[in-house]
Amino acid sequence: MPTTRATADRSAVRTLLRLWPYVRPVRARLFTAALVAVVASCTGLVIPLVLKWLVDGPVADRDPAGVWLGALYVLLLGIAEAVLFGIRRWLVARPLSHVEAEMRAALYRRLQRLPVAFHDRWASGQLLSRGTTDLMLLRMFLAFPLTFLLVNGVTILVGVVIMLLQDWLLGLVVLGPALPVMWTCAVFERRYAEVARRAQDQVGDLTTVVEESVLGIRVVKGFGRHRSQEHAFRELAGRLRGTELRKARLLATIWAVIVTLPEVAIGAALVLGAVRVADGALSAGTLVAFLSTALALRWPVDSIGFLLAMSQEAATATERYFEVMDEAPEGEPGRSRAAVGTVAGSGAGEGLGSGARAGAGTGTESGTGTESGPGSGIRFEGVRFRYPDAPPGSPPLLDGIDLHIRHGESMALVGATGSGKTTLTALVPRLYDVTSGRITLNGVDITAMSREELRSRVAVAFEEPTLFSASVGENVLMGAPDGAGKAELDRALAIARADFAHVLPQGTDTRVGEQGLSLSGGQRQRLALARAVVGRPEFLVLDDPLSALDVHTEAAVEAALRQVLADTTALIVAHRPSTVLLADRVALLSGGRIAAVGTHRQLLRDNAEYAHLMSGQEEVSR
């Protein structure tokens, strides 16, 4: 994942203001809730004034009726304060749940639209923690600290004014610790921001370890590595514990300052006020009202520490959330390239295509109209590719790829391990974008199409199939247009020789479990192949789709797959001669370039590298 961003110069207020677009739809209820909370808090400050009247009036005059009346006033004010705070809670509960849900949905949508290169860089646990823990922190911030930073600020201001009006000298005594408390808060905020960011990043790392251990439990158990995994978990958990303890120490420090200094000031005001009451310079009721107001402000002042802490954690969560949201999604079609055009081949790529056609011996130039023209099928023109996170100046993985797969033709792509075969196939559906050059489908530049249109025309099956926690039928029909039903499902399963799906406990409605690990590797691969062919795609890209099958099943799948390949244009990554023989022609990828194109027999006869690759595979198959 990307390195942690520095938080020392970050403005928490500017960061939190980025939440406004999500909060705007519910702003009326939030502002109303804040106003209700301010009224409730100020209602509590009226109680000391009632106590002043009660002490200087009915108590001093020994009036029992007045005392009962004063007690009734205090009770009613207390009930009003409680009811108003209850209304505030009711006002914010539903809208803030909506805000959290909308932010989580927006994050999920963005993750779906981000390029594969982004997911290659980021650990899944970090993304998971942003969609769960961080959004929970934001909801808590919007529900409580955001409101009470305002409410407590107004309460403290109103309370200070009341105390100064009661007695300015005692008011100045209580205000004495204000400057030390403000300085402590500033230092605390800066240090806590750094530690809070570290803690939330470590939660993401810990989530990643847990997720990988669960998904890889067969490997962990198979190699007896549970102790090493436990050690890794304990080490990360220990780091997180240390960071959380540092957070606790910082919070304890600010609480010690915020609680101690005001308490000392109130004690000094009590002593000075008692002396002045004894001297007759101050009424007992005024002293009671002053001290009651000061004690009523204890909660707003004491809460400053953890409100600032929660605000910093929310700012960090906001920062982490927008680290993902700010990533550029997959772009829309470029406007600088023509949507339709006929490609005239030249140079080495065209020469290879022409030479191959001369000896192909198959009628691949079938079709009518533009589909059978020189630009039909899949064409790579001067394609160069370097991974986005590759070091600057490093050589490209693919360099000057020129290749033409004619309409209705199937071409096998062969090369040594690490030669870039899988990467080349990933460029066709734009899982990655080419660094330079272009790819066309029937003469149309793939960057001129929307990704939705492109991926509706191109179906893919990967060597390492991914199945979702859904039924067999749902997994397969994921590759079909909306509205596809049982007929299409049965046809695809038959082509992939995945008839085992019908004898599962609930047939094709059987859930395969997370990652499809309840099935064998060959079964998963056959379901992935069925998913690729179920939609009768115009173009088919297969990355060694039969590698996990036994010899007999492979032969049966190949026999059925030939019928599909007759009606589509296909690029097939192949490692075994049996898979190569599915194709009309073969392209050899070597050194980042297409080194040769021809039939299997031609290349065996004329190309030593190809013959070497195929002879090794034949020995393995024996």
N, C-alpha and C positions, 0 to 999 in steps of 0.2 A: 504494500500500500504506500501512498505518498508519505513523505516525511511530515511529522507534526509541525504545524504552523506556529510561529512565535506568537505569544499572547501578551508580551510585556507592553507593547504599544497599542494594543487593541482597545477600542472604546466599547465598553459593554452596552452603553446606550445606543450607539450607532448599530451595533450588531443586533440588539433586540428589536430595533425599529424595522428590521427586515421581516419581522413576523406580521407587520401591519396588513399586507394583502390578504392573509388568511383570517385575521381578526376582524377586518372591516365589515364582513357580512353580519357579524353579531355585536357590532360596536354599541348599538343602542342598549342592549341588555347589560353589557359590561359597564357602560357609563352609568346606567341606572343603578346597578349593583354597587358601584363605587360611591355614588351619591347617597344611597341608603346606608352604606357602611359609615360614611362621614357623619351623617345625621345620628346614627346609633352611637358612635363614639362621642360626639359632642353632647348627646343626651346624658351619657355617663358623667360628663363634666359639670352638669347642672346639679348633681347630687351634693357635691361639697357646698354649693351655695345654699341648698336647702338645709344642710347641717348647720351652716353659719346662722341662718334665721332661727333654726331650732334651738341652738345653744344660747344665742343672745336674747331670744324671745321667750318661748314657753318654758324652757329649762330654767332660765334666770328668774322668770316670774312665777315659777312653780305652778304652771298651768297644765294639768294632766290632759285636758282636751286638746290643747295645742300640740302636746307631745305626740298624741295618737294621730293627729292630723299630719304632723310632720313625717311620722313613720309611714303613713299611707302614701304621702307624696314620694318618699324614697322607694317604696315597694312598687308603685306604679311606674316610676322612672326606670327601675331595674327590669320590670317586665317589658316595657317598651323597648329598652335596649336589646334584650334577648330576642324579642320578636323581629326587630329590624335586622339583626344579624342572621336570623333564620331565613328571612326573605332574601337577603343577599346571597346566601348559600343556594337557595332555590333558583335564583335568577341566573347564576353562572354555571350550574351543573350541566344542563343539557347543551347549551351553546358551546361550551368548552370541549365536551365530548365530540361535538360535530367538528370543531376546529382540529382536534387531534386526528379524527378519522380522515378529514380532507387532506391534512398534511401527509399522513401515512399513504393515502391513495396516490397523492402527487409524487411521493418518493418512489412508489412501486412503478408508476407509469414512466418516470424518468429512468429507472433502472432497466426497464424493458427497451427503452429507446437509445440507451447509451451503447456505443460501439463495443465489439468484443474486446478490443484493445484495452478499454477501461476495466473490464472484468478480469482481464489477464493480470492487471496490476494490483487490484484490490482484493484483500482477503474477504471471504464471505462473512466471517464473523464480525468484521468491522461494519459491513453494510447492515447486518442483522441488528447490531447494537444501536445503530442510528435509527432504524425503523421501530425499535421497541423502547429501550431504556431512555434514549435521548428525547423521544417524543413524549414519554411519560413525564420526564422532568419539565418539559415545556408546558404540558397541561397543568402540572402542579404550580408552576410559576404564574401562569395566567390566572389560575383560580385563587391563589393566596398572596404570594409576595407582591405581584404587580399592584393589586388593590391596596394592600396594607402598607406598602411604601408611601402611597398617596395618603391613605387614611391616617396612618401614624404620624406622617409629617404635618398634616392639618391639625391633628389632635395635640401634638406637642406645641405647635405655634399658638393655638387657642389657649391651651393650658398655661403656657408661659405668660400670655397677655393677662389671663385671669389672676395669676399669682402676682404679677407686677402691680395690677390694680388693687389687689388686696393689701400688699405691703412691698414697696419697691426695694427696701433694704434686704428683706428676706429673699426676694426674687433674685437679686444679684448674687446672694450667697449660693442659691441653688444653681444658678447659671455658671458658676465658677468652673466646673469641670468641662464645659462645652468645648473649648478649644482642644484640650488633650484628647477628648473622645473623638472629635472630628479628625485629628491627625492620626489617631490609631486606626480609624475606619479607612482612611486613605491608604495607609501602609498595608492593612489587612487585605483590602480589595485587590491590590496589585499582586501580592504573594498568593492569595487564594486562587486567583484566576489561573496562574501557572500550574498549581497543584491539581486543581479541578480538571484541567485539560488532560494532564498526565493520567489521572485516575480513569477518566472516561475512555481514553485510548487503551489503557490496560484492560478495561472491561471488554473492549472489542477483541483484543488479543486472546484473552481467556475464553471468550465465546468461540473463537476460531479453533482453539485447541480442542475444546469439548466437541464441536461439530465434526472436526476431522477424525477424532478418536471414535465417535459413534459410527460415522460413515465407513471408516476403515477398520471396524472391529474385527473383521475376519483376518486381516493382515496382522493386527495387534495380537490376536490370540494364536494365529498360525505360527508366528515367530516368537511367541512367548515374551512380547515386549511390553506387557502391562506395567511392569515396574518402572521401565524407562519413561513410559507415557505418564505414569503417576508422578514420577520425579519432575518431569517437565511441567505438569499441571501445578504441582506444589510450588515450584520455583516462581511461576507466573502469579499464582495466588499469593505467595509471600510478598512479591513486589507490590501487588495491589493492596495488600494489608498494610505494608509500610507507608504507601501513599495515603491510604485512608487514615492511618494514625497521624500522619503529618497534617492532614486536613483537620482532624480532631484537635490537635495541639494548637493550630492557628485559631480555631473557633473557641477553644477554651481560653486562649490569651485575650481575645477581644471581649469575650464575655466577662472575664475577670475585670478588665478595665471598665467596661460599660456598666457593670453591676456595682463595682466597688466605689468608684468615684461619685456617682449620683447618691449612693447610700450614705457616704460620708458627708456629702453636702446637705442631704436631708437631716442627718443627725445634727450637724452644725446649726441648721435653721431651727430645729426643734429647741436646742439649748438657748439660742439667741432669742427666739420667740417667747420661751418660757420666762426668761429674764425680763423681757419687755412687758409681758402680761403682768408679772409681779410688780413692775414699776408703774403700771397703769398706762403705759404708752400704747398698748395694744389690747383689744378685747379678746376674750377667750374664744368667742365664736369665730373671729377672724383667723386666729391661729389654727383652730380646728379645720376651717375651710381651706386655709393655705396648705396645711399638711395633707389633708384629704386629696386636694388637687395634685400635690406633688406625688403622693402614693398612687393616684390614678394614672399618672404618667410613667410609672415604673414599667408597666408592660410595654407601652410603645417604645420606650428607650431601650429596655432589655432586649426587645425583639430585633433591634437594628442589626445585631451580629448575624443571626441566622437568616434574616431577610436578605442581607447583602450576600451571604454564602449561597443561598438558593438562587439569587439573581445571577451570580457569577457562574454557577453550574448551568443555569438556563442559557446564559450568553455563550458558554462553551458548547452546549448542546445545539444551539442555533448555528454556531460556526461550523460544527461538524455536519449538521444537516445540509447546510448550503454548500459545503465542500462537494457534495454529490450533486445537488441541484444546479450548481454553477458549471458543471461539466457539460461540454457541448454535446448535444445528442447527434445521432446520425443525421447528416444533412439531407435536404430535399434535392430533387433533381436540379442539375446545373442548367442555367439558361444559355450558356455560351455555346453549347453544342447542339447540333441539329437533332431533332427527335428521330428523324428517319434519314438514312443515307446509304448509298451503295458503296462498299469498301473495295477499293482496287488494291489488290495485294502486289507487293514488289519485294525485291531483295531476297535475303536468305529464307525468310518464312514462306514466301510464295513459291520459291524454288523447291522447298521441302514438300509443300502440298502438291505441287504439280508432279514431282517425281513419284510421290506415293500414289497419286491417282493413276499414274501410268501403269503401275504394277499391281494395283489393288485387286483387280479382277472381280469386283462386286459392283453392282449397280447402285451406288450410293447417291448418284445425282438424280434421285427420284423427286417427284413433286412438280408443281406447276407454279407459275408466277414468280414473285420475288423470293419465295422459299427455296427455289432451286437455282437462284442466281449466284454470282461469285461472292456475294456478301451474306448468303444465308447460313444458318447454323450458328455455331459459336466460333468467334474469331478473337484471338489475342494479337494485338498489334504493338510491338515494341514495349511490352509490359515490363516494368521494373518495380520491385517491391522491397522495402526495408521496413521492419517493424518500428512502430512509432517510438518505442523506448530504447531503440538501438543506439549505441554510442555514436556521436557525430563523427562523420568521416568513415564509418565502418562500411565495408562493401555490401551491396544489396544482396539479399538472399536469392532473388530472381532478377535476372539482368538481360533485357532484350528478348523477352519471350515472344516469338512469332509462331502462331499455330492456328490452323483452320480445321474445325470439325464440321464437316458439311451436313446439311440438313438431312435428317434421317439416318445419320451415321453414328456408330458407337466407336469411341477411341479409347484404348487402354493407355494409361500413363504409368511408365515404368521408370524406376531409378533407384539408386542406392539409398539406404537409410539416411535420413537427414538431408536429402537433396532438395526438399521443398515441395514434394508432391501434394501433401495435404494442404499446405499454404496456397498452392496454385488453385486447388479446387475451391478453397474458401473465398477466393476472389470473385468467383462467378456469381454467387448470391449476395456479394458485397458484405460478407462478414468482416472483411477488411477491404479498404480501398487501395487501389494501386497507387504507387508513388509517382509513376509517370506511365505514359502510354494509355491504351484504352482496350476495353473488351466490348464486343458487340454481339447482340443476339438478333439474327436475321437482319443485320445491317443497322440495328438501333443500338446506340451507345447505352450501356446499362446505367450510366450516371444521368441520362436524360429521362429515365423512368423513376417513378416513385418506388421506394423499396417494397411497398405493399404489392404493386403490380409485378415487380421483378420476381419476388418470392412466390407469387401465385403461379408464375410460369416455370420456375426452377425448383425442383424437389431435390433434397439431399438426404443421404444416409451416411453416417459417420462410422468409422471403424470401432470406436468406443461408444456404443449406443446409450442414450439417456432415456430412461422411462420415468414417468411421473407417478405420484401416489394416486392413481386413478385406475379405472377398469381397463382391461385389455382393449375393449372396443374404443374407449375414449382416447387411449394412447394412439391407436392406429388411425382413427378418424381425424386426429389433429392435423394430418396431412391432406385432408380432403376439404372441398368447399363446404360452406354451410348448407345443411340440408341433406348431406350424404347419409345413407342409411345402411341397413343390413346387407343389401345386395352388393354394394361397393366394398363393405367390410369383408364379406365372405370371399369376394374375388381377390382382394389384396392378400388375405391370409392364404389362399390357395396358391397364388403366385410365389409367395415367400415360403411355401411349405411349412406354414405355421399352424397346421391343423390341430396341434396339441392344445390350442386355445379352446377348442370346442369341448374338450374332455376335462377342463379344469372344473373345480367344484361348482361354480356358478357360470360356467361357460365363458363367453366373451364379456360377461358382466363381473367377472372375478377381478378384484383389486390386486394389483401386482406388488404393492408395497413400495416403500421409499427406494428410489433408484432401481426398482425392479429386481432387487437382490434376491427375491424369493424364486427367481427363474435362473436357469443356467445361462452361461454366456452365449451359447448358440441360440437359445430361445429368445434372448433379448435382441440379438442381432437380426433374427428373422422378423421379429415384430417391428424393428426399426426399418427394415427393408420394405415390409408391408406398408408402413406409414409413408415411405417415399413414393410408392407406386399407386397408392389408393386413389390419388387425385388425377390419374392419367396425365402426368405432367408433360409439357411440351419439351422441356429440357430436364435431363436427369444427371445428377452428379453423385457418384458413388465412391466412397473412400474405403477401398478394400472391404466390401460389405460381407464377404463370405469367409473371413479369416478364422472365425471361431467354429466353423461347421466341420463335421466329420466328412470323409470322402464321399460316402453314399448320399448324405443329405445335400452336400454341395452339388453333386451331379444332378439331383432332382430339382434343386432351386435353379441351377443354370439352365436346365431344359425349359422351365417355365419362364425364366427371365428373358430368354431369347425372343419370346413372343412380344414382351413388353418393349424390348430394345428395337424391334422392327418398326415400331410406331413412334419413336422418340429420338431425339438427339442426345447422346450420352457421353459423358467423360467419366471413365472408371479408373481409379487408382488400383493397380494390380501388382501383386508380388508373386503369384503362382501362375505357371503356364496355363492351368485349367481356366483361370479367370481371364487371362490374356486372350484366350481363344474365343471368348464371348464377343470380342471387339472385331470391327472390320479392319481397323488399322491400329498401329501402336506408335506412341511417341516416347522417345527416350530422353529423360531429363537428367542432365549432367552438368555440374559446374554452374548452376543457375541458368542454364540455357537449354533449349531443345536441340539435342545433339543429332537426332536422326528421327525420321518418320517413315514408316512403311508397314508392310504386313509382318506378321510374326515370322514367317519363313524367310522373308527378305532380310530382316534384321539378324536372324540367327546366322544367315549365310554371310552377310556383308559387314556386320558390326561386332567387333570382338568384345566390347564392353557389355553389350546386350546379351551376347552368347554366354559371357561369364556369369551375368546375373541370373539368367534362366537356367544354366547348368547347375548353379548352386541350389536353386529352388527345386530342381528336379531331383537332386540328390537328397534333399531334405524330405521331399514327398515320398521317396522310396523308404 
